[in-house]
Amino acid sequence: MTRPRFLVNADALAGAQVILTGAELHHLRVRRLHVGSELTVADGQGQEHQGFVEALDRHRAIIRLAGVGPSRDSPLRLVLAQALLKSGKLDLVVEKTTELGVSDIILFTCERSVSHVSVERQSRWARIARSAAKQSQRSTVPTIACPISFEDVMSRRQEAVGLFLWEEAPSANLKTVSVRPGSSVIVVVGPEGGFSAAEAERAARAGFHWVGLGARVLRAETAAIVAVTVCQLLWGDLAAC
């Protein structure tokens, strides 16, 4: 049985106790935990501890730390760069790819993408990533960069293996790409209307591999989830399933 998970600031894990207030205290009450209940406390940056509720009142819960917990994060550093999408489609992408273990999420603009995103939506995506990381028992919460330009995405490949999903790509697929252990991967997924030929050429010049996801044309949000799943299967920890 998995322990309930709570997120705190990194410096809160420096001592022998952690105090939960606000939203995390509310979460503890929703889970109906009580004095003596076991739980996990993580900082969202890779550090986590096991513990138990030592004291509880209306204003706070005192958690006694009792050892370092195991990491559930993938050994693959996988960055998803997703073009901005309409409506709540990005909610799904952020939630499911966080569960699947992406390290970071980059949301960007391109020729056929949505060009504006509100501050409220950005805050919502951060909350979704935080919630999904807790639900999936992750030690880290992905960072979300938003919005950046297509050119900025191209410049972020650097030493990472770059994968550019394009429905007009030749027969190349993810299996044809070589990724050495310890490498970072950045996978770029387009908007509802797909990438233009000019953008695909720009990606090739930046060192990205053109890859497809089979014969069927997938919706943008489906393509993101499938691509992350296949990357984790080929080079991450889904291969151990």
C-alpha contacts under 8 A as a table, 3 or more apart, distances in Angstrom:
res1	aa1	res2	aa2	distance
3	R	38	E	6.58
3	R	39	L	4.86
3	R	40	T	6.10
4	P	31	R	7.80
4	P	38	E	7.76
4	P	39	L	5.05
4	P	40	T	6.13
5	R	39	L	6.04
5	R	40	T	4.72
5	R	41	V	5.80
5	R	42	A	7.28
5	R	134	K	5.79
5	R	135	Q	7.68
5	R	137	Q	6.87
6	F	24	E	6.37
6	F	39	L	7.77
6	F	40	T	6.26
6	F	41	V	4.87
6	F	42	A	6.23
6	F	134	K	6.98
7	L	24	E	7.26
7	L	41	V	5.86
7	L	42	A	5.00
7	L	43	D	5.43
7	L	44	G	6.48
7	L	134	K	7.63
8	V	12	A	6.48
8	V	13	L	7.89
8	V	20	L	7.91
8	V	41	V	6.99
8	V	42	A	6.20
8	V	43	D	5.02
8	V	44	G	7.63
9	N	12	A	5.44
9	N	13	L	7.52
9	N	43	D	5.35
10	A	13	L	5.82
10	A	14	A	7.59
10	A	42	A	7.96
10	A	43	D	4.91
10	A	44	G	7.93
10	A	45	Q	7.63
10	A	47	Q	7.70
11	D	14	A	5.45
12	A	15	G	6.93
12	A	17	Q	7.98
12	A	18	V	5.97
12	A	19	I	7.97
13	L	16	A	7.46
13	L	17	Q	7.43
13	L	18	V	6.60
13	L	43	D	7.65
13	L	49	H	7.91
15	G	18	V	7.46
16	A	64	R	6.19
16	A	65	L	5.45
16	A	66	A	7.99
17	Q	62	I	6.69
17	Q	63	I	5.45
17	Q	64	R	4.67
17	Q	65	L	5.64
18	V	62	I	5.89
18	V	63	I	4.99
18	V	64	R	6.62
18	V	65	L	7.30
19	I	60	R	6.50
19	I	61	A	5.63
19	I	62	I	4.67
19	I	63	I	6.08
20	L	24	E	5.91
20	L	25	L	5.29
20	L	60	R	5.56
20	L	61	A	5.09
20	L	62	I	6.49
20	L	63	I	7.53
21	T	24	E	5.88
21	T	25	L	4.66
21	T	26	H	7.60
21	T	59	H	6.59
21	T	60	R	4.97
21	T	61	A	6.82
22	G	25	L	5.36
22	G	26	H	6.32
23	A	26	H	4.97
23	A	27	H	6.14
24	E	27	H	4.91
24	E	28	L	6.20
25	L	28	L	4.99
25	L	29	R	6.34
25	L	60	R	6.43
25	L	61	A	6.58
26	H	29	R	5.11
26	H	30	V	6.16
27	H	30	V	5.01
27	H	31	R	6.21
28	L	31	R	5.18
28	L	32	R	6.38
28	L	33	L	5.83
29	R	32	R	4.82
29	R	33	L	6.09
30	V	33	L	7.85
33	L	37	S	5.73
33	L	53	V	7.86
34	H	37	S	5.50
34	H	53	V	6.55
34	H	56	L	7.15
35	V	52	F	7.57
35	V	53	V	4.83
35	V	54	E	5.54
35	V	55	A	5.76
35	V	56	L	6.51
36	G	52	F	5.67
36	G	53	V	5.10
36	G	54	E	6.20
37	S	52	F	5.34
37	S	53	V	5.47
38	E	50	Q	7.50
38	E	51	G	5.78
38	E	52	F	4.20
38	E	53	V	6.62
39	L	50	Q	6.05
39	L	51	G	5.46
39	L	52	F	5.66
39	L	53	V	7.74
40	T	48	E	6.95
40	T	49	H	5.77
40	T	50	Q	4.56
40	T	51	G	5.92
40	T	69	G	7.54
41	V	48	E	5.59
41	V	49	H	5.35
41	V	50	Q	6.33
41	V	51	G	7.14
42	A	45	Q	7.80
42	A	46	G	7.42
42	A	47	Q	5.72
42	A	48	E	4.02
42	A	49	H	6.35
42	A	139	S	6.15
42	A	140	T	7.88
43	D	46	G	6.78
43	D	47	Q	5.72
43	D	48	E	6.41
43	D	139	S	7.35
43	D	140	T	7.25
44	G	47	Q	6.98
44	G	138	R	7.81
44	G	139	S	5.57
44	G	140	T	3.91
44	G	141	V	4.80
45	Q	139	S	6.53
45	Q	140	T	4.53
45	Q	141	V	6.56
46	G	71	S	7.24
46	G	139	S	4.65
46	G	140	T	4.87
47	Q	139	S	6.25
47	Q	140	T	7.73
48	E	68	V	6.06
48	E	69	G	5.53
48	E	70	P	7.61
48	E	71	S	7.66
48	E	139	S	6.29
49	H	65	L	6.41
49	H	66	A	6.92
49	H	67	G	5.57
49	H	68	V	4.25
49	H	69	G	4.78
50	Q	65	L	5.97
50	Q	66	A	5.43
50	Q	67	G	5.43
50	Q	68	V	5.97
50	Q	69	G	5.50
51	G	63	I	6.28
51	G	64	R	5.38
51	G	65	L	4.22
51	G	66	A	4.81
51	G	67	G	7.16
52	F	63	I	5.53
52	F	64	R	5.50
52	F	65	L	6.78
52	F	66	A	7.52
53	V	56	L	7.16
53	V	61	A	6.84
53	V	62	I	6.02
53	V	63	I	4.65
53	V	64	R	6.36
54	E	61	A	7.59
54	E	62	I	5.50
54	E	63	I	5.43
54	E	64	R	5.80
55	A	61	A	5.75
55	A	62	I	5.05
55	A	63	I	7.19
56	L	59	H	7.99
56	L	60	R	6.09
56	L	61	A	4.40
56	L	62	I	6.31
57	D	60	R	5.70
57	D	61	A	6.45
71	S	138	R	7.12
71	S	139	S	5.80
72	R	137	Q	6.65
72	R	138	R	5.32
72	R	139	S	6.24
73	D	101	G	6.41
73	D	138	R	5.80
73	D	139	S	6.27
73	D	140	T	7.19
74	S	77	R	7.34
74	S	101	G	6.02
74	S	232	Q	7.82
74	S	236	G	5.84
74	S	237	D	5.55
75	P	182	G	7.48
75	P	236	G	5.94
75	P	237	D	6.79
76	L	181	P	7.98
76	L	182	G	6.84
76	L	183	S	7.18
76	L	184	S	6.61
76	L	185	V	7.71
76	L	232	Q	7.27
76	L	235	W	6.58
76	L	236	G	4.93
76	L	237	D	7.63
77	R	102	V	7.12
77	R	103	S	5.68
77	R	182	G	7.91
77	R	183	S	7.16
77	R	184	S	4.87
77	R	185	V	6.32
78	L	101	G	7.70
78	L	102	V	5.10
78	L	103	S	5.31
78	L	104	D	7.01
78	L	184	S	6.04
78	L	185	V	4.94
78	L	186	I	5.87
78	L	187	V	7.64
78	L	228	V	7.95
79	V	102	V	5.87
79	V	103	S	5.59
79	V	104	D	4.85
79	V	105	I	5.87
79	V	106	I	7.45
79	V	184	S	7.84
79	V	185	V	6.18
79	V	186	I	4.57
79	V	187	V	6.35
80	L	102	V	6.73
80	L	104	D	6.38
80	L	105	I	4.90
80	L	106	I	6.10
80	L	186	I	5.88
80	L	187	V	5.21
80	L	188	V	6.26
80	L	189	V	7.71
80	L	224	A	7.74
80	L	228	V	7.59
81	A	105	I	5.89
81	A	106	I	4.45
81	A	107	L	5.85
81	A	108	F	7.10
81	A	153	V	7.27
81	A	186	I	6.94
81	A	187	V	6.00
81	A	188	V	4.65
81	A	189	V	6.22
82	Q	105	I	7.41
82	Q	106	I	6.11
82	Q	107	L	5.02
82	Q	108	F	6.33
82	Q	188	V	5.95
82	Q	189	V	4.90
82	Q	190	G	6.23
82	Q	191	P	7.58
82	Q	224	A	7.32
83	A	107	L	5.55
83	A	108	F	4.80
83	A	109	T	5.69
83	A	110	C	6.80
83	A	113	S	6.20
83	A	188	V	7.93
83	A	189	V	6.27
83	A	190	G	5.04
83	A	191	P	5.09
84	L	90	L	7.42
84	L	107	L	5.79
84	L	108	F	5.72
84	L	109	T	5.97
84	L	113	S	5.61
84	L	114	V	5.44
84	L	115	S	7.41
84	L	191	P	6.33
85	L	89	K	6.33
85	L	90	L	6.19
85	L	113	S	6.39
85	L	114	V	5.89
85	L	191	P	5.86
85	L	192	E	6.77
86	K	89	K	6.31
86	K	90	L	7.58
86	K	114	V	6.54
87	S	90	L	7.47
88	G	91	D	5.19
88	G	92	L	7.04
89	K	92	L	5.42
89	K	93	V	6.56
89	K	221	E	6.32
90	L	93	V	4.82
90	L	94	V	5.97
90	L	125	W	7.99
90	L	221	E	7.12
91	D	94	V	5.35
91	D	95	E	6.14
91	D	125	W	6.42
91	D	128	I	7.17
92	L	95	E	5.19
92	L	96	K	6.01
92	L	221	E	7.34
93	V	96	K	5.49
93	V	97	T	5.85
93	V	221	E	5.84
93	V	224	A	6.79
93	V	225	I	6.59
94	V	97	T	5.58
94	V	98	T	5.95
94	V	105	I	7.60
94	V	125	W	6.67
94	V	128	I	6.92
94	V	129	A	6.15
95	E	98	T	5.35
95	E	99	E	6.41
95	E	128	I	5.90
95	E	129	A	5.79
95	E	132	A	5.62
96	K	99	E	5.03
96	K	100	L	6.22
96	K	132	A	7.57
96	K	225	I	6.73
97	T	100	L	4.79
97	T	101	G	6.31
97	T	102	V	5.91
97	T	224	A	7.73
97	T	225	I	5.98
97	T	228	V	6.66
98	T	101	G	5.22
98	T	102	V	5.51
98	T	103	S	7.91
98	T	129	A	6.08
98	T	132	A	6.15
98	T	133	A	6.25
98	T	141	V	7.63
98	T	142	P	6.76
99	E	102	V	7.80
99	E	132	A	5.82
99	E	133	A	6.22
99	E	135	Q	7.82
99	E	136	S	5.56
99	E	138	R	7.96
100	L	228	V	7.08
100	L	229	T	6.66
100	L	232	Q	7.73
101	G	138	R	7.88
101	G	232	Q	7.93
102	V	105	I	7.18
102	V	142	P	6.63
102	V	228	V	7.42
103	S	140	T	7.99
103	S	141	V	7.68
103	S	142	P	5.09
103	S	143	T	7.28
104	D	142	P	4.62
104	D	143	T	4.91
104	D	144	I	6.13
104	D	145	A	7.98
105	I	142	P	6.58
105	I	143	T	6.15
105	I	144	I	4.80
105	I	145	A	6.36
106	I	144	I	5.77
106	I	145	A	4.77
106	I	146	C	6.20
106	I	147	P	7.56
106	I	148	I	7.59
106	I	153	V	7.97
107	L	144	I	7.39
107	L	145	A	6.12
107	L	146	C	4.95
107	L	147	P	5.38
107	L	148	I	6.55
108	F	146	C	6.46
108	F	147	P	5.02
108	F	148	I	4.65
108	F	149	S	5.31
108	F	150	F	6.10
108	F	153	V	7.48
109	T	113	S	5.69
109	T	114	V	6.71
109	T	115	S	5.89
109	T	147	P	6.79
109	T	148	I	6.38
109	T	149	S	5.18
109	T	150	F	5.87
110	C	113	S	5.34
110	C	115	S	7.85
110	C	149	S	6.78
110	C	150	F	5.48
110	C	195	F	7.92
111	E	195	F	7.43
111	E	196	S	7.31
112	R	191	P	6.38
112	R	192	E	7.55
112	R	193	G	5.94
112	R	194	G	7.03
112	R	195	F	7.15
113	S	190	G	7.84
113	S	191	P	5.22
113	S	192	E	7.23
113	S	193	G	7.59
114	V	117	V	7.82
114	V	191	P	7.98
117	V	121	R	6.60
117	V	122	Q	7.35
117	V	147	P	7.47
118	S	121	R	5.28
118	S	122	Q	6.56
119	V	122	Q	5.09
119	V	123	S	6.26
120	E	123	S	5.13
120	E	124	R	6.16
121	R	124	R	4.89
121	R	125	W	6.24
122	Q	125	W	5.22
122	Q	126	A	6.43
122	Q	146	C	7.21
123	S	126	A	5.17
123	S	127	R	6.39
124	R	127	R	5.12
124	R	128	I	6.18
125	W	128	I	4.94
125	W	129	A	6.13
125	W	144	I	7.81
126	A	129	A	5.20
126	A	130	R	6.22
126	A	143	T	7.90
126	A	144	I	6.86
127	R	130	R	5.06
127	R	131	S	6.12
128	I	131	S	5.13
128	I	132	A	6.02
129	A	132	A	5.12
129	A	133	A	6.04
129	A	141	V	6.47
129	A	142	P	6.70
130	R	133	A	5.23
130	R	134	K	6.37
130	R	141	V	5.83
130	R	142	P	7.98
131	S	134	K	5.19
131	S	135	Q	6.17
132	A	135	Q	5.00
132	A	136	S	6.07
133	A	136	S	5.29
133	A	137	Q	6.08
133	A	138	R	5.07
133	A	139	S	7.53
133	A	140	T	6.91
133	A	141	V	5.65
134	K	137	Q	5.10
134	K	138	R	6.16
135	Q	138	R	7.78
138	R	141	V	7.21
145	A	148	I	7.18
148	I	152	D	6.36
148	I	153	V	7.38
149	S	152	D	5.16
149	S	153	V	6.56
150	F	153	V	5.12
150	F	154	M	6.43
151	E	154	M	5.05
151	E	155	S	6.37
152	D	155	S	5.12
152	D	156	R	6.44
153	V	156	R	5.23
153	V	157	R	7.22
154	M	157	R	6.03
154	M	203	A	6.50
154	M	206	A	6.12
155	S	158	Q	6.70
155	S	206	A	7.45
157	R	160	A	5.28
157	R	161	V	7.02
157	R	162	G	5.95
157	R	186	I	6.81
157	R	206	A	7.67
157	R	207	G	7.75
157	R	208	F	7.76
159	E	184	S	7.57
160	A	183	S	6.58
160	A	184	S	4.72
160	A	185	V	5.17
160	A	186	I	6.43
161	V	179	V	7.00
161	V	183	S	7.24
161	V	184	S	6.15
161	V	185	V	4.66
161	V	186	I	6.23
161	V	208	F	7.30
162	G	185	V	5.99
162	G	186	I	5.04
162	G	187	V	6.07
162	G	188	V	7.77
162	G	207	G	6.77
162	G	208	F	4.40
162	G	209	H	6.00
163	L	185	V	7.46
163	L	186	I	6.14
163	L	187	V	4.60
163	L	188	V	6.10
163	L	208	F	5.37
163	L	209	H	4.92
163	L	210	W	6.26
163	L	211	V	6.55
164	F	187	V	6.00
164	F	188	V	4.91
164	F	189	V	6.72
164	F	200	A	7.72
164	F	203	A	7.05
164	F	208	F	5.89
164	F	209	H	5.72
164	F	210	W	4.91
164	F	211	V	5.96
165	L	169	A	7.78
165	L	187	V	7.37
165	L	188	V	6.05
165	L	189	V	5.51
165	L	190	G	7.20
165	L	210	W	6.05
165	L	211	V	5.11
165	L	212	G	5.60
165	L	213	L	7.69
166	W	169	A	5.34
166	W	189	V	7.87
166	W	190	G	7.73
166	W	194	G	7.29
166	W	195	F	6.76
166	W	200	A	7.34
166	W	210	W	6.34
166	W	211	V	6.19
166	W	212	G	5.83
167	E	194	G	7.66
167	E	211	V	7.96
167	E	212	G	5.78
167	E	213	L	7.76
167	E	217	V	6.86
168	E	212	G	7.69
169	A	172	A	6.85
169	A	210	W	5.72
169	A	211	V	5.85
169	A	212	G	5.95
170	P	210	W	7.74
170	P	211	V	7.52
170	P	212	G	7.68
171	S	211	V	7.72
171	S	212	G	7.25
172	A	176	T	6.25
172	A	210	W	7.00
172	A	211	V	5.23
172	A	212	G	6.41
173	N	176	T	5.67
173	N	177	V	7.41
173	N	210	W	7.98
173	N	211	V	4.72
173	N	212	G	5.13
173	N	213	L	6.41
173	N	214	G	7.60
174	L	177	V	5.53
174	L	211	V	6.19
174	L	212	G	7.37
174	L	213	L	7.75
174	L	230	V	7.69
174	L	231	C	7.56
175	K	178	S	7.71
175	K	234	L	7.59
177	V	209	H	7.79
179	V	183	S	6.43
179	V	235	W	7.15
180	R	183	S	5.60
181	P	235	W	7.51
187	V	227	A	7.65
187	V	228	V	7.87
189	V	220	A	7.01
189	V	223	A	7.19
189	V	224	A	6.13
190	G	193	G	7.62
190	G	194	G	5.12
190	G	195	F	5.68
190	G	220	A	6.45
191	P	194	G	5.17
191	P	195	F	7.11
191	P	220	A	5.89
192	E	219	R	6.75
192	E	220	A	5.54
194	G	220	A	7.85
195	F	199	E	6.13
195	F	200	A	6.66
196	S	199	E	5.23
196	S	200	A	6.38
197	A	200	A	5.02
197	A	201	E	6.21
198	A	201	E	5.13
198	A	202	R	6.21
199	E	202	R	4.96
199	E	203	A	6.19
200	A	203	A	5.08
200	A	204	A	6.32
200	A	210	W	7.70
201	E	204	A	5.08
201	E	205	R	6.32
202	R	205	R	5.17
202	R	206	A	6.34
203	A	206	A	5.00
203	A	207	G	6.48
203	A	208	F	5.37
203	A	209	H	7.86
204	A	207	G	5.18
204	A	208	F	5.06
204	A	209	H	6.49
204	A	210	W	7.18
205	R	208	F	7.35
213	L	216	R	7.61
213	L	223	A	7.56
213	L	227	A	7.48
214	G	217	V	7.78
218	L	222	T	6.00
218	L	223	A	5.62
219	R	222	T	5.19
219	R	223	A	6.07
220	A	223	A	5.08
220	A	224	A	6.36
221	E	224	A	5.30
221	E	225	I	6.57
222	T	225	I	5.30
222	T	226	V	6.09
223	A	226	V	5.12
223	A	227	A	5.87
224	A	227	A	5.24
224	A	228	V	6.22
225	I	228	V	5.34
225	I	229	T	6.16
226	V	229	T	5.06
226	V	230	V	6.16
227	A	230	V	5.22
227	A	231	C	6.15
228	V	231	C	5.12
228	V	232	Q	6.21
229	T	232	Q	5.24
229	T	233	L	6.15
229	T	238	L	7.93
230	V	233	L	4.89
230	V	234	L	6.05
231	C	234	L	5.19
231	C	235	W	5.81
231	C	236	G	6.66
232	Q	235	W	5.37
232	Q	236	G	4.00
232	Q	237	D	5.90
232	Q	238	L	5.42
232	Q	239	A	7.21
233	L	236	G	5.78
233	L	237	D	6.56
233	L	238	L	4.51
233	L	239	A	4.72
234	L	238	L	7.70
234	L	239	A	6.42
235	W	239	A	7.41
236	G	239	A	6.63
237	D	240	A	5.64
237	D	241	C	7.61
238	L	241	C	5.38
